[in-house]
Every structure is written in C-alpha cells, then in structure tokens.
Amino acid sequence: MFRSRSKDEQAATAKVTADQPQQPRDPQAPKGRPTPKRSEAQANRRTRAHTPANRKEAAKAQREARRADMARQREALANGDERYLPVRDKGPVRRFARDYVDARWSVAEFFLPMAVVILVLTMIRVPSIQSIALLAWLAIIVLIVLDSVLIWVRLGKLLRERFPNENLKGVKPYAVMRTLQMRRLRLPKPQVKRGQRP
C-alpha cells in the first residue's frame, strides 16, 4: 500500500507527460499583457456603453433606438434604399411589383378626387344630378374592379416569367393595394416614370 512505485509505472507516467506539449507561462503576466492600472480600468468602464440602471432608462434607450429605426425607414421609403425598407417592401419581387404599378395609369389612384366630386354632386337637391352621381359611383367601382383584375392577371404572368424560383405569395395584393393610393402619396416613392417599363 505504501510501497514505492515500480520502474515501469514511473516510465509510463514520464511518457504520458512527455507526450503533452509544455506551454511556458509567465507567472507575472499570465494573460499575455500587463494588468491595467485601476485608473485606466475605471476610465475604460466609463467609456463603454453600460446597461441602463433602471426601467425608466431602459425604456428611454429603447424609445431612442426605435425612433432612429423609424427615421431610417422614413428616409428609405423616400429614396427607395433597399437596406432599410420595412419587411413588406423588401426584395426584388416587391420592387418589380411597385415599378409595374407606378409605370402605368390606373383608375383606382383617381378614386379619392372623384369621390369628393361625386359627394358634392349628391348634396345638390336636383334629382337628375343625384341620379347621375349614383351612376358615377357605380361606374367608378366597376372600373376599379376591372382594372384591379387586369393588374392581378398581367402582373401574375410577368412575375412567373421573371421570378420563377421566388416566393410570390402576397405580391399581387400588394400591387393592387398600391394602385389605390395617389401616385405622389405612395411609399416607397415611385422610382420609375409613367410609361417606363420596369
């Protein structure tokens, strides 16, 4: 039990320790660099971004970050910068759909001005003018539906040709909803002129 180890055991131990690589470590600087002075360490801690101490500061920091993100998104919506666009507007497929809608005239974009005119006509107490206003309502709605169906079909065909391997889910409704906005109010701003092919 308390006997000395045999020569074979000592040789095996020596062989195992010889196989392991020896890494010289300087006991004065085990990190590979000198320990900084306390004043330097405190200065470094102050300059680093620190986590907020309470909920109020955390909420304020979060609001500031959100405000900065929104400002970046507004700028991207104004100039079409793909990097900062919202997720619903990102990608070449959505860009093509926007350009397709912006390059053509659509009935739906004139809906708001025509609706105002028709509302004014319905307020006039002349029966013939009121009946004309009601017929105009019906005509505008029918034209918008037909135009939307035409955009849906043509855009779907073009998307399948140009982007056969892309996910096209939701692109056609996205384009039709864009036609309902007046051209100058659309976001992201139109990047093509009328009649220009995307």
WOBEL-V901592 format. One record per residue. N is the residue number from 1. SS is DSSP state (H for helix, E for strand, C for the rest). D_FIRST is the distance of its C-alpha to the first C-alpha in Angstrom with 2 decimals. Layout:
BEGIN
n = (N:N)
ss = (SS:SS)
d_first = (D_FIRST:D_FIRST)
END
This chain:
BEGIN
n = (1:2:3:4:5:6:7:8:9:10:11:12:13:14:15:16:17:18:19:20:21:22:23:24:25:26:27:28:29:30:31:32:33:34:35:36:37:38:39:40:41:42:43:44:45:46:47:48:49:50:51:52:53:54:55:56:57:58:59:60:61:62:63:64:65:66:67:68:69:70:71:72:73:74:75:76:77:78:79:80:81:82:83:84:85:86:87:88:89:90:91:92:93:94:95:96:97:98:99:100:101:102:103:104:105:106:107:108:109:110:111:112:113:114:115:116:117:118:119:120:121:122:123:124:125:126:127:128:129:130:131:132:133:134:135:136:137:138:139:140:141:142:143:144:145:146:147:148:149:150:151:152:153:154:155:156:157:158:159:160:161:162:163:164:165:166:167:168:169:170:171:172:173:174:175:176:177:178:179:180:181:182:183:184:185:186:187:188:189:190:191:192:193:194:195:196:197:198)
ss = (C:C:C:C:C:C:H:H:H:H:H:H:H:H:H:H:H:H:H:C:C:C:C:C:C:C:C:C:C:C:C:C:C:C:C:C:C:H:H:H:H:H:H:H:H:H:H:C:C:C:C:C:C:C:H:H:H:H:H:H:H:H:H:H:H:H:H:H:H:H:H:H:H:H:H:H:H:H:H:C:C:H:H:H:C:C:H:H:H:C:C:H:H:H:H:H:H:H:H:H:H:H:C:C:C:C:C:H:H:H:H:H:H:H:H:H:H:H:H:H:H:H:H:C:C:C:H:H:H:H:H:H:H:H:H:H:H:H:H:H:H:H:H:H:H:H:H:H:H:H:H:H:H:H:H:H:H:H:H:H:H:H:C:C:C:C:C:C:C:C:H:H:H:H:H:H:H:H:H:C:C:C:H:H:H:C:C:C:C:C:C:C:C:C:C:C:C:C)
d_first = (0.00:3.79:5.58:8.75:10.09:12.58:16.24:17.00:14.80:16.35:19.73:19.51:18.75:21.60:23.83:23.42:24.24:27.10:28.61:28.93:32.10:31.88:34.34:35.43:36.02:38.13:36.69:40.26:41.65:39.08:41.97:43.88:46.69:47.25:47.06:50.67:52.30:52.75:56.52:56.12:53.66:56.07:59.00:57.18:56.39:60.06:61.39:59.21:60.59:59.07:58.90:61.59:60.70:62.68:64.41:67.77:66.64:64.81:68.00:70.08:67.83:67.97:71.77:72.08:69.97:72.06:75.25:74.21:73.39:76.76:78.58:76.94:77.92:81.50:81.81:80.42:82.89:85.70:84.95:83.02:79.70:77.37:74.14:74.94:77.06:76.06:74.19:77.34:79.21:76.58:76.61:79.17:80.35:81.31:82.89:85.01:86.11:87.12:89.03:90.77:91.98:92.94:94.96:97.36:99.79:98.94:101.05:98.26:97.98:101.57:100.96:100.71:103.96:105.81:104.48:105.93:109.30:109.34:108.47:111.38:113.68:112.67:113.67:117.24:119.39:121.24:120.40:120.83:118.43:115.85:116.06:115.63:112.53:111.03:111.77:110.15:106.98:106.88:107.59:104.84:102.23:103.22:103.14:99.69:98.32:99.87:98.62:95.08:95.09:96.35:93.58:90.96:92.11:92.71:89.57:87.47:88.93:88.35:84.76:83.95:85.49:83.85:80.45:79.64:75.85:75.80:75.44:79.04:78.41:80.51:82.32:85.77:85.86:84.69:87.67:90.16:89.06:89.60:93.22:93.91:93.44:96.13:95.25:95.09:92.81:90.23:86.66:85.19:88.48:90.30:89.40:92.26:96.04:98.28:98.97:96.09:93.96:90.23)
END
